[in-house]
Amino acid sequence: MTVLVTGAAGFIGFHTSLALLARGETVVGIDNVNDYYDVSLKRARLARLGEHGGFSCHEIDIADREAVFALFAAHPDIRGIVHLAAQAGVRYSLINPYAYTHSNVEGHLVLLEAARKLEGLKHFVYASSSSVYGTNTKLPFSIDDRVDTPISIYAATKKSMEMISHAYSHLYGLPLTGLRFFTVYGPWGRPDMAAFLFARKILAGEAIPVFNQGDMRRDFTYIDDIVAGVIGCLDHPPADGGPKARVYNIGNNRSERLMDYIAEIEKALGRKATIDFQPMQPGDVKETYADIAATTRDFGFVPRTPIGEGVPRFVDWYCDHYGVKR
Ligand SMILES: NC(=O)c1ccc[n+]([C@@H]2O[C@H](COP(=O)([O-])OP(=O)(O)OC[C@H]3O[C@@H](n4cnc5c(N)ncnc54)[C@H](O)[C@@H]3O)[C@@H](O)[C@H]2O)c1
């Protein structure tokens, strides 16, 4: 089967593409390889993917209608879509909010317009985010909870994607599933996220900024578990007669103290961090925790990687990739 993966040069897109290729799918990748973070990391991921015969990458912007429509016209065999391209990151959405409406709202709309004209599409899976839970205080976060109170533009655009998807499934019968990812980490991870940022600073002997005086909790989800969830979801499109637009949580189903996560990074690196405690950042939430009951029920999703296993795997990759001697 041919699967379109957007954001293929990104962290989750890279791993998802690898897993799809490993089971024999043809992957048509899209990524504009933008410079939100180190482009050489994206290029290195694409180089790995390029070693597989079934992979092609198209360097286009998902908000570029003509380019996206032309790509779909050239690939009428696409049966699955995993849409992961987005402007990610809560903090950057305070600096450049337009990047978020461009990629996350306009880009998503263009893909839906292209997808609805595709004959034979079985399932369109897209990335939402735990950030849609905003100021909710009831834990764990459940897909049945209201999510009308986003506190960042990033979260607002992810919630917009869910609403636009609902309209498209209603209007055109498109099978659309949104996955709310909870803090994903692992090898080939994103340089703007905690594990990467902290490892780099600890190794450089710099202090690591820790917000809300360290009183933060996150449902940290290891990349292999996320990929299993994404592909499990792709393989289970909405059933006939049921709702065509669905949303699920994909998390580790454990809320960990940020300070424990940092301790795992320190242990794996064999170095102590200097901590620069700072106040809560605008747009950030204090705690995330995923209720995954529906995800387990419908896709057989079971997260298997505690931070005590996942963090050392990340650190091993980091040291290997950047030639760090421990
Ligand atoms: N990593 C996490 O913890 C996390 C948590 C919640 C949600 N998500 C969501 O999961 C998805 C993947 O995240 P990631 O961590 O792999 O991020 P990433 O930034 O590594 O990957 C996104 C990729 O999309 C590409 N891209 C961005 N805008 C584009 C555009 N307009 N056209 C074409 N390509 C574009 C980027 O170049 C990048 O390679 C995103 O939708 C993100 O919002 C991630």
The ligand as a MOL file (V3000), in Angstrom:
LIG
                    3D

  0  0  0     0  0            999 V3000
M  V30 BEGIN CTAB
M  V30 COUNTS 44 48 0 0 0
M  V30 BEGIN ATOM
M  V30 1 N 6.9620 15.6530 19.5330 0
M  V30 2 C 5.9670 15.8390 20.3960 0
M  V30 3 O 6.1410 15.7070 21.6240 0
M  V30 4 C 4.6020 16.1950 19.9020 0
M  V30 5 C 3.5760 16.3340 20.8630 0
M  V30 6 C 2.2980 16.6570 20.4220 0
M  V30 7 C 2.0420 16.7900 19.0830 0
M  V30 8 N 3.0420 16.6600 18.1600 0 CHG=1
M  V30 9 C 2.7220 16.8170 16.7450 0
M  V30 10 O 3.2520 15.7140 16.0320 0
M  V30 11 C 3.6410 16.1120 14.7280 0
M  V30 12 C 5.0860 15.7500 14.4780 0
M  V30 13 O 5.8890 16.4080 15.4620 0
M  V30 14 P 7.4670 16.2460 15.5250 0
M  V30 15 O 7.8430 16.2500 16.9580 0
M  V30 16 O 7.9010 15.1310 14.6370 0 CHG=-1
M  V30 17 O 7.8940 17.6660 14.9150 0
M  V30 18 P 9.0200 18.0220 13.8310 0
M  V30 19 O 9.0960 19.5060 13.8380 0
M  V30 20 O 10.2480 17.2430 14.0830 0
M  V30 21 O 8.3630 17.5120 12.4740 0
M  V30 22 C 7.4900 18.2780 11.6970 0
M  V30 23 C 8.0250 18.2990 10.2710 0
M  V30 24 O 7.0830 19.0030 9.4640 0
M  V30 25 C 7.7820 19.8390 8.5650 0
M  V30 26 N 6.9060 20.9630 8.2410 0
M  V30 27 C 6.5020 21.9630 9.0670 0
M  V30 28 N 5.7050 22.8130 8.4120 0
M  V30 29 C 5.5950 22.3330 7.1360 0
M  V30 30 C 4.9090 22.7800 5.9780 0
M  V30 31 N 4.1810 23.9080 5.9900 0
M  V30 32 N 4.9970 22.0450 4.8410 0
M  V30 33 C 5.7460 20.9170 4.8070 0
M  V30 34 N 6.4370 20.4560 5.8760 0
M  V30 35 C 6.3520 21.1480 7.0300 0
M  V30 36 C 9.0300 20.2640 9.3090 0
M  V30 37 O 10.0890 20.6170 8.4150 0
M  V30 38 C 9.3610 19.0470 10.1430 0
M  V30 39 O 10.3210 18.2240 9.5170 0
M  V30 40 C 3.3510 17.6090 14.6570 0
M  V30 41 O 2.0850 17.7780 14.0540 0
M  V30 42 C 3.3070 18.0440 16.0930 0
M  V30 43 O 2.5090 19.1970 16.2680 0
M  V30 44 C 4.3030 16.3540 18.5550 0
M  V30 END ATOM
M  V30 BEGIN BOND
M  V30 1 1 1 2
M  V30 2 2 2 3
M  V30 3 1 2 4
M  V30 4 1 4 5
M  V30 5 2 4 44
M  V30 6 2 5 6
M  V30 7 1 6 7
M  V30 8 2 7 8
M  V30 9 1 8 9
M  V30 10 1 8 44
M  V30 11 1 9 10
M  V30 12 1 9 42
M  V30 13 1 10 11
M  V30 14 1 11 12
M  V30 15 1 11 40
M  V30 16 1 12 13
M  V30 17 1 13 14
M  V30 18 2 14 15
M  V30 19 1 14 16
M  V30 20 1 14 17
M  V30 21 1 17 18
M  V30 22 2 18 19
M  V30 23 1 18 20
M  V30 24 1 18 21
M  V30 25 1 21 22
M  V30 26 1 22 23
M  V30 27 1 23 24
M  V30 28 1 23 38
M  V30 29 1 24 25
M  V30 30 1 25 26
M  V30 31 1 25 36
M  V30 32 1 26 27
M  V30 33 1 26 35
M  V30 34 2 27 28
M  V30 35 1 28 29
M  V30 36 1 29 30
M  V30 37 2 29 35
M  V30 38 1 30 31
M  V30 39 2 30 32
M  V30 40 1 32 33
M  V30 41 2 33 34
M  V30 42 1 34 35
M  V30 43 1 36 37
M  V30 44 1 36 38
M  V30 45 1 38 39
M  V30 46 1 40 41
M  V30 47 1 40 42
M  V30 48 1 42 43
M  V30 END BOND
M  V30 END CTAB
M  END
